[in-house]
Amino acid sequence: MKSVLLLLVLLLTVLLGGCGLNLEPPSSLMKSPKVEKNEQALKEQIKKDSLYRTRPFLLTPKHSEEKRSIYIEDFDGDGEKNEAVFFYKNEKKPFEIKMVFYQKKEQWKKVVTKTIQNYGEITDLSPIQVKGQKAMLLAAGFGYEGISEKKMHIYRFSDSKIEDVFQTSYTRTIAADLDGDGSSEIITLSLQKGKEFTARLFKADNGDFIEQSSLKLDSSINGIEQMKAGYYTKGKKGVFIDVGVGAHSASTYVLGYEEGKLIMKLDAKNEDVIKSMIVYSEDVNENGIIEIGKTVVPKGWEEEPFVSLPWFVYYYELKEDGSLKEVAEHYPNYEQGYELTFPKEWFGLVTIARSTNEHKLTIERVKDGKNLFTLYRFTNKEWESQSKSYIEIENTLKHVYAMKAEEERKYGSLFHLLSENIRD
């Protein structure tokens, strides 16, 4: 759930920086000093070249998990990550995208530029590995804002040339090594609402990408909210597809990959994963397995209007037999920018106490109304006079979050800001 606000931060970063050549990656992507030095040398060389004459700006892929503008990889197979690729647009040519490859020997040098016509944005970008080949390929998806159908191209860089080796249409896509053989599979989703919703898997075969498997899904969904690859259970990788299925409601597919075929591990029609609003699948407990989230109305709040409801979010792991195992319960408060992560002994047993004080939140036990944890929110000015009576948990630029009783210190670790980058 934290990813929602983080996405907004990244989006604002792109929009505010879009009027010039923005060469800075998001600060959250930490790199080693050697990599940073290498990238800085590349950026300096780009600035020396002619790009600024036409007021371009670098493009960041809209849906890729890594929000990078510049990719440095071994695209020629010499064992060194000394090739770089990036895409840019000229504001005077909104439907023309330039792809530029640089190569480093003594220093970074531009070696080839390719013009891609009739596309307004780059939606997906991922270096991909093909078994038996040392050189990385590049999968790039292009489209137009507001139009669901996109076009994927897979490029090979060879002998200072860019070769377009594969194309396919899609709505959403991801590249991942699902079977652990060292080669990336390309998984695409094609959605025509009410007509067709198909997942396809492409795999490299003797230099070509072949459609190896496909799977029909329910086309009555409203849209695809997220597509994510990762472990759905220990030792088994799959694809998580979070979809909208109603005015507010949502659900999740999990597709596995076994014996060369896509298989349905979790159907979005399963009532156990249908939720009242979108909850992105993510590894919330950092155990390497992606969990599926579901919204739950706290006990005692069931009769409240939808817009007034607080929500708990329960997270589940998918077991090999298809059943779901609950592993986490959270209370996210988006309005105030924080969430509480409940200890296991609270699972299914607590609710939010009703209060007219919007700066105070109490978690209480359902069976007897016992207060288990109370969170207080003060402005910095209010805190000056209250600091001796409360224990500070966290602070931002404008607020201090605190608890009252010393014995509640063991629950202070339950509190988290929704994003470390959002400090009021």
NORTAMO-V793253 format. One record per helix or strand of 3 or more residues. SS is the DSSP state (@ for helix, = for strand). FROM is the first residue (numbers start at 0). TO is the last residue. Records with the same first field share a line. If there is no record, write none. Layout:
SS=FROM-TO, FROM-TO
//
This chain:
@=1-15, 32-47, 49-53, 270-272, 305-307, 343-345, 379-385, 405-413
==55-57, 69-72, 82-89, 92-103, 107-116, 120-127, 136-142, 149-157, 160-169, 171-175, 184-191, 195-204, 207-215, 222-232, 235-243, 249-257, 260-265, 290-295, 311-317, 323-332, 337-340, 349-351, 359-364, 370-378, 390-394, 398-402, 414-416
//
